[in-house]
Amino acid sequence: MGRCLIRQASRLATAVLVLSALTARAETVSLQLKKIEGNLDRMRAPAGDQMFRGLYPQQFFRQTGLEQPFRQEQDHEAEFAQVITKEPPAYKSKQPFRAVAKLGTQRFGFVLDSDQPAEEPKPPAADEEPLLPADAADQLPSSPRYNRLLFDLNANGDLTDETAIEALPQVGVGYPRSYTPFSFPRVDLTLDVGGTPVDFAFAISGYSNAQYLTEQQLYQYTNVSLNSAAYREGELTLDGRKLKIVVTDFNSNGRFDDVSVIDANVQGAGGTLYPQYGDMIFIDPDAESGGYRFGYDPTAGDAQHPLAKLLCLGDRFYDLHITPAGDTLTLTPSPTAIGHVSNANQGYRALVYNDQMLLKVQGNAEGRAPLPVGSWRLLSYTLDRTGSETDTPQAGAEPSLFQALANAVLPGSRMQGPQLTLISARAKGDYPAFTVREGESAEMLFGPPYKPVVSGNFVQGGMLSLGMDIVGAGGEVCDNLLVNGGRPGKPSFTITTPDGETVAQGSFEYG
């Protein structure tokens, strides 16, 4: 009788809990626009908003001086002609840089110019003297000097009614004449975002470079970046707890509602996958210390998440809705069915994905994390053991994961610098899917044992190029390794004949 009453009470409590979750009201927060002050470089930024400066820019590229380009170029000039109908009668630069930025639901044409004419070297004809004398191989050509920006701020297609923006002075660094960096002060403007006028800010920077590939061939190029210089901030009360919420325009397009997607056709070295990131959301970022824990990788810390239709807070998932302008965000307890994933490594932070979304999961002390039911794949993870390592292990103690890895794969290394101990890795496109079922736990395979995998291919001239990856249990490839604050020593290799004769020796280089 007593057991029956206990079971009935348990069912009643479960029913009340489920009913409470389904009937809980949505929580809405207004997010205010904050503009970034000063230099956008997050390494030189104040601690208060340093984490919100790690953004992915809109990029614009143009090269000159080669008949066959090294990389496919955007057709800036053709699109520029569609957007800009009136330009100044002349530019001082012989190679003004024209491009079109997409912000909100608008297109803005802009031009990089110089405040003084620049002499541009021209490739010689076949019967002329070479550009680069044989006895002056260390001489380098000058690159275009862009220090004036014309930006169609009012989006009326007319650049003649805009005031030129002067570049910031470049101080503290001496660059060769072939390399010319530039950066401009923050630009404020009003965007149309889904029919709503929204204040916004951005900054443009970049560099030009020039080099001789041969005595006859000059390679010049300019790379320009447009970074968002604004983010959204507010405070939300959830289950009686006040949480600071920050949303960043991570992809720098003037919107705050972009979700991340996976394109399995785009793969990095070794077949690793990379997402096309949308925007980022930070939950209670002030509670997280350490500047290394935020930036481009959401698994580097606890606060940062890729923006998605679902958000996990603790053990509960919430449906997330944010306006394109980013001024209003709503969290509603989600009715989606939940299971769990597990891994032997406690406290991991990982990104998983399926056809619908990219989510961040964080393992607890038992290595378990909640996840909606369905089929999922691993994208990337970080195992962070900062603070749990010492320079010298205690006598008789078993080596830790990272000590064993550094000792076995990278012998003779000496760690120094800030005491960061972590390893990050990315899954390949062939990582097997795992199925999460309601009330069950699915294993997510990754982590130790790690092993070195060496690959090689012959390059021009009959030379053999060798590369080494550190590969985990799920076939994932490590892309970051720190032990007690530094890179482990370079792993060495020896190539011998079947008879034991040494053919070549050397060390692998990072990157």
C-alpha positions as CSV (number, residue, x, y, z in Angstrom):
1,M,0.0,0.0,0.0
2,G,2.8,2.4,0.9
3,R,4.6,1.7,-2.4
4,C,1.5,2.3,-4.3
5,L,1.0,5.7,-2.6
6,I,4.6,6.6,-3.3
7,R,4.3,5.7,-7.0
8,Q,1.0,7.7,-7.3
9,A,2.6,10.7,-5.6
10,S,5.6,10.5,-8.0
11,R,3.3,10.4,-11.0
12,L,1.4,13.4,-9.6
13,A,4.6,15.4,-9.1
14,T,5.7,14.5,-12.6
15,A,2.4,15.6,-14.0
16,V,2.5,18.9,-12.1
17,L,6.1,19.5,-13.3
18,V,5.2,18.9,-17.0
19,L,2.1,21.0,-16.7
20,S,4.1,23.8,-15.1
21,A,6.6,23.7,-17.9
22,L,4.0,23.7,-20.6
23,T,1.9,26.5,-19.1
24,A,4.8,28.7,-18.0
25,R,4.5,32.1,-19.6
26,A,7.0,33.5,-22.1
27,E,9.6,36.0,-20.8
28,T,10.3,39.0,-23.1
29,V,13.3,41.4,-22.7
30,S,14.0,44.6,-24.5
31,L,17.6,44.8,-25.8
32,Q,19.2,48.1,-26.0
33,L,21.8,49.0,-28.7
34,K,25.4,49.5,-27.4
35,K,28.0,50.9,-29.7
36,I,31.6,49.8,-29.3
37,E,34.0,52.6,-28.4
38,G,37.6,52.9,-29.5
39,N,39.7,50.3,-31.2
40,L,37.7,47.2,-32.4
41,D,40.7,44.9,-31.7
42,R,39.4,42.7,-28.9
43,M,42.9,42.1,-27.6
44,R,43.3,45.8,-26.8
45,A,39.7,46.4,-25.7
46,P,38.4,47.1,-22.2
47,A,37.3,44.0,-20.3
48,G,33.7,45.2,-20.1
49,D,32.9,44.5,-23.8
50,Q,36.0,42.6,-25.0
51,M,34.0,39.4,-25.6
52,F,31.6,41.2,-28.0
53,R,34.3,42.3,-30.4
54,G,35.2,38.8,-31.6
55,L,33.1,39.0,-34.8
56,Y,33.2,37.7,-38.4
57,P,33.4,40.5,-40.9
58,Q,32.0,41.1,-44.3
59,Q,35.1,40.7,-46.5
60,F,36.0,42.2,-49.9
61,F,39.0,41.2,-51.9
62,R,40.6,42.4,-55.2
63,Q,43.9,41.4,-56.8
64,T,45.8,42.9,-59.7
65,G,49.0,42.1,-61.5
66,L,48.3,38.4,-62.3
67,E,46.7,36.9,-65.4
68,Q,45.4,33.9,-63.5
69,P,44.0,34.9,-60.0
70,F,44.9,32.9,-57.0
71,R,41.3,32.9,-55.7
72,Q,37.9,33.6,-57.1
73,E,37.0,37.3,-56.8
74,Q,33.7,38.9,-56.0
75,D,32.5,41.0,-58.9
76,H,32.5,44.3,-56.9
77,E,32.5,46.6,-59.9
78,A,29.3,45.1,-61.5
79,E,27.3,45.2,-58.3
80,F,28.7,48.7,-57.5
81,A,27.3,50.0,-60.8
82,Q,23.9,48.7,-59.9
83,V,23.9,50.5,-56.5
84,I,25.8,53.7,-57.1
85,T,24.6,56.0,-59.9
86,K,26.7,59.1,-59.2
87,E,30.4,59.3,-58.3
88,P,32.9,62.1,-57.9
89,P,34.4,63.2,-61.2
90,A,37.8,61.7,-60.3
91,Y,39.7,59.8,-57.6
92,K,43.3,60.4,-56.6
93,S,44.1,56.7,-56.4
94,K,44.9,55.0,-59.7
95,Q,43.1,51.9,-58.4
96,P,40.1,53.1,-56.3
97,F,38.6,50.1,-54.4
98,R,34.8,49.9,-55.1
99,A,32.5,47.4,-53.3
100,V,29.0,47.0,-51.9
101,A,28.1,46.2,-48.3
102,K,24.9,44.5,-47.3
103,L,23.5,45.8,-44.0
104,G,19.9,45.2,-42.8
105,T,17.8,44.9,-45.9
106,Q,19.8,47.5,-47.9
107,R,22.9,47.7,-50.0
108,F,25.5,50.4,-49.5
109,G,28.2,51.3,-52.1
110,F,31.5,52.5,-50.9
111,V,34.9,53.5,-52.3
112,L,38.4,53.5,-50.9
113,D,40.6,56.3,-52.2
114,S,43.9,58.0,-51.4
115,D,44.6,61.6,-50.5
116,Q,47.5,61.7,-53.0
117,P,48.3,60.0,-56.3
118,A,50.4,56.8,-56.0
119,E,52.8,55.4,-58.6
120,E,51.7,51.9,-59.5
121,P,54.4,49.7,-61.0
122,K,53.5,48.1,-64.3
123,P,54.6,44.6,-65.5
124,P,57.2,45.0,-68.4
125,A,56.8,43.7,-71.9
126,A,58.7,40.5,-72.7
127,D,61.6,42.5,-74.3
128,E,61.9,45.0,-71.5
129,E,64.0,44.9,-68.4
130,P,62.5,42.8,-65.6
131,L,60.6,44.6,-62.8
132,L,63.0,43.2,-60.2
133,P,66.7,43.4,-60.9
134,A,68.5,40.1,-60.3
135,D,70.8,41.8,-57.8
136,A,68.0,43.4,-55.8
137,A,65.8,40.4,-54.9
138,D,65.0,41.9,-51.5
139,Q,63.4,45.0,-53.0
140,L,59.6,45.2,-52.8
141,P,57.1,47.3,-54.6
142,S,54.8,49.8,-53.0
143,S,51.2,48.9,-52.5
144,P,48.1,51.1,-52.9
145,R,47.6,53.5,-50.0
146,Y,44.0,53.8,-49.0
147,N,43.3,56.4,-46.4
148,R,39.9,58.0,-47.5
149,L,36.5,56.3,-47.4
150,L,33.4,57.4,-49.3
151,F,30.4,55.5,-48.0
152,D,26.8,56.0,-49.2
153,L,25.4,56.5,-45.7
154,N,22.0,57.7,-46.9
155,A,21.7,54.8,-49.5
156,N,20.6,57.2,-52.2
157,G,23.1,56.0,-54.8
158,D,25.0,59.3,-54.8
159,L,28.6,59.5,-53.4
160,T,29.0,63.2,-54.2
161,D,26.9,64.2,-51.3
162,E,29.0,62.3,-48.8
163,T,31.9,63.6,-46.7
164,A,35.1,61.6,-47.0
165,I,36.1,59.7,-43.8
166,E,39.8,60.0,-43.1
167,A,41.7,56.9,-41.9
168,L,43.1,56.6,-38.4
169,P,46.8,57.1,-38.0
170,Q,48.9,53.9,-37.9
171,V,51.1,54.1,-34.9
172,G,53.6,51.8,-33.1
173,V,54.4,49.4,-36.0
174,G,56.8,49.8,-38.9
175,Y,55.6,48.0,-42.0
176,P,57.5,47.4,-45.2
177,R,56.5,49.6,-48.1
178,S,54.8,46.6,-49.8
179,Y,52.3,46.2,-47.0
180,T,49.9,49.1,-46.2
181,P,47.3,48.6,-43.4
182,F,44.4,51.0,-42.9
183,S,41.6,51.4,-40.5
184,F,38.8,54.0,-40.3
185,P,36.9,55.3,-37.3
186,R,33.5,53.9,-36.3
187,V,30.7,54.9,-38.6
188,D,27.1,55.4,-37.3
189,L,24.1,55.2,-39.5
190,T,20.4,54.3,-39.6
191,L,19.4,51.0,-41.3
192,D,16.2,49.6,-42.6
193,V,15.9,46.2,-40.9
194,G,12.7,44.3,-41.9
195,G,10.9,47.6,-42.3
196,T,12.1,49.0,-39.0
197,P,14.6,52.0,-38.9
198,V,17.4,50.9,-36.6
199,D,20.5,52.7,-35.3
200,F,23.7,50.8,-36.1
201,A,27.5,51.2,-36.3
202,F,30.4,49.5,-38.1
203,A,34.1,50.0,-38.8
204,I,36.1,49.3,-41.9
205,S,39.8,48.2,-41.9
206,G,42.1,46.2,-44.1
207,Y,45.4,46.1,-45.9
208,S,47.1,46.2,-49.3
209,N,50.1,44.1,-50.2
210,A,52.4,43.7,-53.2
211,Q,55.1,41.2,-54.0
212,Y,57.1,40.0,-57.0
213,L,56.4,36.3,-57.7
214,T,59.0,36.3,-60.4
215,E,61.2,38.9,-62.0
216,Q,58.4,39.5,-64.5
217,Q,55.3,38.9,-62.4
218,L,53.8,41.3,-59.9
219,Y,51.1,40.2,-57.4
220,Q,49.1,42.9,-55.7
221,Y,46.0,42.6,-53.7
222,T,43.8,44.4,-51.2
223,N,41.7,42.8,-48.5
224,V,38.9,44.9,-46.8
225,S,36.9,44.0,-43.7
226,L,33.6,45.5,-42.4
227,N,33.0,44.7,-38.8
228,S,29.9,45.4,-36.8
229,A,30.6,47.9,-34.0
230,A,27.3,47.5,-32.1
231,Y,25.6,44.8,-30.0
232,R,22.3,44.4,-28.1
233,E,22.1,44.2,-24.3
234,G,19.3,43.6,-21.7
235,E,18.3,41.9,-18.5
236,L,15.9,39.0,-18.2
237,T,14.3,37.5,-15.1
238,L,13.9,33.7,-15.5
239,D,12.6,31.5,-12.7
240,G,13.3,34.4,-10.3
241,R,16.9,34.8,-11.4
242,K,18.2,37.9,-13.2
243,L,20.3,37.2,-16.3
244,K,22.2,39.6,-18.4
245,I,21.6,38.9,-22.1
246,V,23.8,40.1,-24.9
247,V,23.3,39.4,-28.6
248,T,26.1,40.2,-31.1
249,D,25.8,40.8,-34.9
250,F,28.5,38.1,-35.3
251,N,28.3,38.0,-39.1
252,S,28.3,41.9,-39.4
253,N,25.3,42.2,-41.6
254,G,23.3,44.6,-39.5
255,R,20.7,42.0,-38.4
256,F,20.6,40.2,-35.0
257,D,18.4,37.2,-35.9
258,D,20.7,35.0,-38.1
259,V,21.0,31.4,-37.2
260,S,24.0,29.2,-38.0
261,V,23.9,26.5,-40.6
262,I,26.1,23.6,-41.7
263,D,27.2,23.1,-45.3
264,A,28.6,19.6,-45.5
265,N,30.0,20.4,-48.9
266,V,32.4,22.9,-47.4
267,Q,35.2,21.1,-45.5
268,G,38.5,22.1,-44.1
269,A,41.8,20.3,-44.0
270,G,41.4,16.6,-43.2
271,G,37.6,16.7,-43.9
272,T,36.7,18.8,-40.9
273,L,33.5,20.7,-40.9
274,Y,33.0,24.4,-40.3
275,P,29.6,26.2,-39.8
276,Q,28.4,29.3,-41.5
277,Y,27.9,31.2,-38.3
278,G,24.9,33.5,-37.9
279,D,24.7,35.6,-34.7
280,M,25.8,34.9,-31.1
281,I,23.9,35.1,-27.8
282,F,25.7,35.5,-24.4
283,I,23.9,34.4,-21.2
284,D,25.2,36.0,-18.0
285,P,28.6,36.9,-19.5
286,D,29.7,38.9,-16.5
287,A,29.9,35.7,-14.4
288,E,32.6,34.4,-16.7
289,S,36.2,35.5,-16.3
290,G,39.3,35.1,-18.4
291,G,39.6,36.8,-21.8
292,Y,40.5,33.6,-23.6
293,R,37.1,32.2,-23.0
294,F,35.2,34.1,-25.6
295,G,35.5,35.1,-29.2
296,Y,34.9,33.1,-32.3
297,D,34.5,29.6,-30.8
298,P,31.3,29.2,-28.6
299,T,32.8,26.1,-26.9
300,A,35.7,28.2,-25.4
301,G,33.5,29.3,-22.5
302,D,30.1,28.8,-20.8
303,A,28.4,32.1,-21.7
304,Q,28.5,32.1,-25.5
305,H,26.0,30.2,-27.7
306,P,25.3,30.3,-31.4
307,L,21.9,31.9,-32.0
308,A,19.3,29.2,-32.6
309,K,15.6,28.5,-32.3
310,L,16.3,26.6,-29.1
311,L,18.4,27.7,-26.1
312,C,19.4,25.4,-23.2
313,L,19.6,27.0,-19.8
314,G,20.5,24.5,-17.1
315,D,18.5,21.4,-17.9
316,R,15.6,23.2,-19.6
317,F,15.2,24.2,-23.3
318,Y,13.5,27.4,-24.3
319,D,12.1,28.4,-27.7
320,L,13.9,31.6,-28.7
321,H,12.5,34.4,-30.8
322,I,14.3,37.6,-31.6
323,T,13.3,40.4,-34.0
324,P,15.6,41.1,-37.0
325,A,16.5,44.5,-35.5
326,G,17.4,42.7,-32.2
327,D,15.4,45.0,-30.0
328,T,13.2,42.3,-28.5
329,L,13.9,38.8,-27.4
330,T,11.5,36.2,-26.1
331,L,12.2,32.9,-24.3
332,T,9.3,30.4,-23.9
333,P,9.7,27.0,-22.1
334,S,9.8,24.5,-25.0
335,P,7.5,21.5,-25.2
336,T,10.0,19.6,-27.3
337,A,10.8,16.1,-26.1
338,I,14.2,15.7,-24.4
339,G,16.8,12.9,-24.0
340,H,20.5,13.0,-23.1
341,V,23.9,12.6,-24.6
342,S,26.9,11.3,-22.6
343,N,30.6,11.2,-22.9
344,A,33.3,10.0,-20.5
345,N,34.8,13.5,-20.2
346,Q,33.1,15.6,-17.7
347,G,32.5,19.3,-18.2
348,Y,32.9,19.3,-22.0
349,R,31.4,22.0,-24.2
350,A,30.4,20.8,-27.6
351,L,28.5,22.0,-30.7
352,V,26.1,19.4,-32.3
353,Y,23.9,19.8,-35.4
354,N,21.2,18.3,-37.5
355,D,19.2,19.5,-40.5
356,Q,17.3,22.0,-38.4
357,M,19.8,23.7,-36.1
358,L,23.2,24.0,-34.4
359,L,23.2,23.7,-30.6
360,K,25.7,24.0,-27.8
361,V,25.7,21.2,-25.1
362,Q,27.6,21.3,-21.9
363,G,28.4,18.1,-20.0
364,N,27.8,17.9,-16.2
365,A,30.0,16.2,-13.6
366,E,28.9,12.8,-15.0
367,G,29.4,13.8,-18.6
368,R,25.7,14.0,-19.4
369,A,23.9,16.8,-21.2
370,P,20.2,17.3,-22.2
371,L,19.4,17.4,-26.0
372,P,16.2,17.3,-28.0
373,V,15.2,13.9,-29.4
374,G,16.3,13.2,-33.0
375,S,19.4,12.4,-35.0
376,W,22.5,14.6,-34.3
377,R,26.1,14.8,-35.3
378,L,29.2,16.3,-33.5
379,L,30.7,19.4,-34.9
380,S,33.4,20.5,-32.4
381,Y,34.2,20.5,-28.7
382,T,36.6,21.9,-26.0
383,L,37.9,20.0,-23.0
384,D,39.1,22.6,-20.5
385,R,41.2,21.5,-17.6
386,T,42.6,25.0,-16.7
387,G,43.4,25.1,-13.0
388,S,43.5,21.3,-12.6
389,E,47.1,20.9,-13.9
390,T,50.5,21.5,-12.3
391,D,53.9,21.9,-13.8
392,T,55.2,18.9,-11.9
393,P,52.8,15.9,-11.2
394,Q,52.8,14.4,-7.7
395,A,55.0,11.4,-7.3
396,G,53.2,8.2,-8.1
397,A,50.2,9.9,-9.6
398,E,48.8,8.8,-12.9
399,P,49.4,11.3,-15.7
400,S,46.3,13.4,-16.7
401,L,44.8,13.4,-20.1
402,F,46.8,16.4,-21.2
403,Q,50.0,15.3,-19.6
404,A,49.8,11.9,-21.2
405,L,49.0,13.5,-24.6
406,A,52.0,16.0,-24.3
407,N,54.3,13.3,-23.1
408,A,53.4,10.6,-25.6
409,V,52.8,12.6,-28.7
410,L,55.0,15.7,-28.2
411,P,57.9,14.6,-26.0
412,G,60.4,16.9,-24.4
413,S,58.0,19.9,-24.3
414,R,58.3,22.6,-21.7
415,M,55.2,24.5,-20.8
416,Q,55.2,28.2,-19.9
417,G,53.0,31.3,-19.9
418,P,49.5,31.7,-18.6
419,Q,48.2,28.5,-17.1
420,L,45.7,27.5,-19.7
421,T,45.2,23.7,-20.3
422,L,42.7,22.7,-22.9
423,I,42.2,20.8,-26.1
424,S,39.7,21.6,-28.9
425,A,38.9,19.5,-31.9
426,R,36.6,19.4,-35.0
427,A,34.7,16.4,-36.3
428,K,34.9,15.3,-39.9
429,G,32.1,15.1,-42.4
430,D,31.9,11.4,-42.0
431,Y,31.3,11.5,-38.2
432,P,28.4,9.0,-37.6
433,A,25.1,10.3,-36.5
434,F,23.7,9.4,-33.0
435,T,20.0,9.2,-32.1
436,V,18.7,10.8,-29.0
437,R,15.5,9.2,-27.6
438,E,13.2,10.6,-24.9
439,G,14.2,9.5,-21.4
440,E,17.4,7.8,-22.7
441,S,21.0,8.7,-23.0
442,A,23.0,8.3,-26.3
443,E,26.8,8.1,-26.4
444,M,28.6,10.9,-28.2
445,L,32.0,9.5,-29.0
446,F,35.0,11.9,-28.8
447,G,38.1,12.6,-26.8
448,P,41.0,10.3,-25.7
449,P,42.7,8.2,-26.6
450,Y,44.4,10.6,-29.0
451,K,46.9,9.5,-31.6
452,P,49.2,11.2,-34.1
453,V,48.3,10.6,-37.8
454,V,50.9,11.5,-40.4
455,S,50.1,12.1,-44.0
456,G,52.2,13.1,-47.0
457,N,52.1,14.1,-50.6
458,F,54.7,14.9,-53.2
459,V,54.8,18.6,-54.3
460,Q,56.5,20.4,-57.2
461,G,60.2,19.4,-57.6
462,G,59.7,15.9,-56.2
463,M,59.7,17.1,-52.6
464,L,57.6,15.2,-50.0
465,S,55.4,17.4,-47.8
466,L,54.4,15.8,-44.4
467,G,51.6,16.8,-42.1
468,M,50.6,15.5,-38.7
469,D,47.1,15.6,-37.1
470,I,46.2,14.6,-33.5
471,V,43.1,12.5,-33.9
472,G,40.6,11.6,-31.2
473,A,38.4,8.5,-30.5
474,G,35.6,9.7,-32.9
475,G,38.0,10.6,-35.7
476,E,37.9,14.3,-34.8
477,V,41.0,16.4,-35.5
478,C,42.5,18.6,-32.8
479,D,42.9,22.3,-33.8
480,N,44.1,23.7,-30.5
481,L,46.2,22.3,-27.7
482,L,47.6,24.2,-24.7
483,V,49.3,22.6,-21.7
484,N,50.0,24.8,-18.7
485,G,49.8,27.9,-20.9
486,G,51.9,27.1,-23.9
487,R,52.3,25.0,-27.0
488,P,54.0,21.7,-26.4
489,G,57.3,21.1,-28.1
490,K,57.4,20.5,-31.8
491,P,57.1,16.7,-32.5
492,S,60.0,15.3,-34.5
493,F,60.2,12.7,-37.2
494,T,62.7,10.4,-38.8
495,I,62.4,8.7,-42.1
496,T,64.4,5.5,-42.6
497,T,64.8,2.8,-45.3
498,P,63.7,-0.8,-44.5
499,D,67.3,-1.5,-43.6
500,G,67.3,1.2,-41.0
501,E,69.3,3.9,-42.9
502,T,68.1,7.4,-42.0
503,V,66.9,9.3,-45.1
504,A,65.5,12.5,-43.5
505,Q,64.9,14.0,-40.1
506,G,63.0,17.1,-38.9
507,S,60.2,18.6,-36.8
508,F,56.6,19.4,-37.5
509,E,55.6,23.1,-37.3
510,Y,52.3,24.4,-35.8
511,G,49.8,25.5,-38.4
